[in-house]
Amino acid sequence: MIKFRGAIIQPDEVLSYLKQTLQLKQICHHILHQRIIHQAAIAAGIEITTHEIQAEMDRIRYENRLFQATDIFAWLADQLMTIDEWEAGIRDRLLVQKLATHLFSREVERFFREHQFEFDQVVLYQMAVPYEQLAREISYEIAEGEISFYEAAHIYDQDGQRRWLCGYEGKRYRNSLQPELSRMVFNAKPGQVIGPVSIDQASCLLMVEEFIPADLTPECYQVILDRLFKDWICTELNYLFK
């Protein structure tokens, strides 16, 4: 039984909802993933200490500005969790990090060398407008110096958050873009307007601000570690289904 804002929700209602909204399969996958992780951690002798859990609790508390005990318990109640369930969730997340490092930390550098091309990055700007003719008109105005890409994105971009960032899409790895789009972007020159290009039923203009050669930074290391671990989990799960 779950109490939510004074209402009682029964477990079978939750199960029925997950089935009806096609979410149950994904939840079952997550549960089996956790089972595989626990078994592998036991086999490897990996444990999470009380100190590690407390340190992560403190980090979450400060991140959420939970400075008093009453703040913590109110936050937990709002999340429909007990403190024991919160601790268990933290333990599981830390276990994933430790197991991933145990299994694949020695593989990261080799993977990076073999796939270095994929980890080139670009600082990308983008604006999306509803139809191609408008995108072409904006592109012409930018080419003629009547408006900058940043100004145009701040005025025309359909994405509200990106509009306030003047079109800033962020750093993107080469393999995070669709193959055709990746070729266009990585063959462009900094400052060159690309497009119009159809993306998610919108006409888009893009601009490269900077290319960043592949480098095994801590961020890149974590991306590769996560990828190797995810592939391992999928393999283990497929093995269970044989």
NUDOKE-748250 format. One record per residue (C-alpha): residue number from 1; residue in one letter; y, z, x. Coordinates in steps of 0.5 Angstrom, whole numbers, plus 500, padded with zeros to 3 digits. Each point is the difference from the previous one (the first is absolute). Layout:
<pts>
NUM:a:Y:Z:X
...
</pts>
This chain:
<pts>
1:m:500:500:500
2:i:507:498:502
3:k:506:503:498
4:f:506:496:501
5:r:507:502:497
6:g:497:504:494
7:a:495:495:498
8:i:492:500:501
9:i:497:494:503
10:q:492:500:501
11:p:496:497:506
12:d:497:495:495
13:e:507:498:498
14:v:502:498:507
15:l:493:497:501
16:s:501:495:494
17:y:507:499:502
18:l:498:498:507
19:k:494:495:498
20:q:505:497:494
21:t:505:498:506
22:l:495:498:505
23:q:502:505:505
24:l:493:504:500
25:k:497:495:505
26:q:505:501:505
27:i:500:508:499
28:c:492:500:501
29:h:502:496:507
30:h:505:505:502
31:i:494:506:499
32:l:495:496:503
33:h:505:499:506
34:q:501:507:501
35:r:493:502:499
36:i:499:495:506
37:i:505:503:504
38:h:498:507:499
39:q:493:498:502
40:a:502:496:506
41:a:505:506:502
42:i:494:505:500
43:a:496:496:504
44:a:505:499:505
45:g:502:508:500
46:i:507:499:498
47:e:503:505:497
48:i:507:502:497
49:t:503:507:502
50:t:504:504:496
51:h:506:499:505
52:e:500:493:499
53:i:500:501:492
54:q:505:505:501
55:a:505:495:504
56:e:499:494:495
57:m:501:505:494
58:d:507:502:504
59:r:502:493:501
60:i:499:498:492
61:r:504:506:498
62:y:506:498:505
63:e:499:493:497
64:n:500:502:493
65:r:505:506:501
66:l:496:505:498
67:f:502:506:504
68:q:498:506:495
69:a:493:502:498
70:t:503:499:493
71:d:502:493:501
72:i:493:498:503
73:f:496:503:494
74:a:505:496:495
75:w:499:494:504
76:l:492:501:500
77:a:500:501:493
78:d:504:494:499
79:q:495:496:504
80:l:495:503:495
81:m:497:503:507
82:t:498:507:502
83:i:501:502:507
84:d:493:500:502
85:e:500:492:497
86:w:506:499:504
87:e:497:503:507
88:a:493:496:498
89:g:504:493:500
90:i:504:502:506
91:r:493:501:503
92:d:498:493:498
93:r:506:496:503
94:l:499:504:506
95:l:493:498:501
96:v:501:493:499
97:q:505:500:505
98:k:496:504:505
99:l:493:496:498
100:a:504:493:501
101:t:503:502:507
102:h:493:503:502
103:l:496:493:498
104:f:505:495:502
105:s:506:502:505
106:r:496:497:506
107:e:500:493:496
108:v:507:500:498
109:e:503:497:507
110:r:494:495:500
111:f:501:498:493
112:f:508:499:501
113:r:498:495:506
114:e:496:496:496
115:h:504:499:494
116:q:507:501:504
117:f:503:494:497
118:e:499:503:493
119:f:505:506:502
120:d:506:496:501
121:q:506:503:496
122:v:506:497:497
123:v:506:503:497
124:l:500:497:493
125:y:506:499:495
126:q:498:497:493
127:m:504:499:493
128:a:496:497:494
129:v:504:497:494
130:p:497:497:494
131:y:500:493:501
132:e:500:495:506
133:q:507:496:498
134:l:504:507:501
135:a:496:501:507
136:r:502:493:502
137:e:507:501:498
138:i:500:507:504
139:s:497:497:506
140:y:505:495:500
141:e:506:505:500
142:i:497:504:506
143:a:499:493:504
144:e:507:499:498
145:g:502:507:503
146:e:503:501:493
147:i:496:507:499
148:s:495:503:505
149:f:493:501:498
150:y:501:508:500
151:e:506:499:495
152:a:496:495:496
153:a:494:505:499
154:h:504:506:498
155:i:503:495:495
156:y:494:496:497
157:d:493:504:502
158:q:496:501:494
159:d:497:506:504
160:g:505:506:499
161:q:498:504:505
162:r:500:494:505
163:r:506:498:497
164:w:504:507:503
165:l:497:498:507
166:c:503:493:500
167:g:493:497:500
168:y:497:504:505
169:e:492:500:499
170:g:498:503:506
171:k:496:499:506
172:r:494:496:498
173:y:493:499:505
174:r:498:492:500
175:n:494:501:496
176:s:503:504:495
177:l:504:494:497
178:q:496:494:496
179:p:498:495:506
180:e:504:494:498
181:l:506:505:499
182:s:498:503:507
183:r:501:493:503
184:m:506:499:497
185:v:503:507:502
186:f:498:500:507
187:n:502:493:502
188:a:507:501:497
189:k:506:502:505
190:p:503:507:499
191:g:506:499:495
192:q:497:494:497
193:v:499:499:492
194:i:493:499:498
195:g:499:497:493
196:p:500:500:494
197:v:493:502:500
198:s:496:502:494
199:i:498:508:500
200:d:497:503:494
201:q:503:495:495
202:a:507:501:503
203:s:504:495:505
204:c:501:504:507
205:l:504:499:506
206:l:498:503:506
207:m:504:502:507
208:v:497:502:506
209:e:504:505:504
210:e:496:501:506
211:f:493:499:503
212:i:496:506:503
213:p:495:498:504
214:a:493:504:499
215:d:500:507:504
216:l:495:505:499
217:t:505:505:497
218:p:498:507:497
219:e:501:496:493
220:c:496:494:502
221:y:494:505:503
222:q:500:503:493
223:v:500:494:496
224:i:494:498:504
225:l:496:506:500
226:d:501:500:492
227:r:497:493:500
228:l:494:502:504
229:f:499:506:496
230:k:501:496:493
231:d:495:495:502
232:w:495:505:503
233:i:500:504:493
234:c:499:493:496
235:t:494:499:504
236:e:497:507:499
237:l:502:499:493
238:n:496:493:499
239:y:494:503:504
240:l:500:505:495
241:f:499:495:494
242:k:494:496:504
</pts>
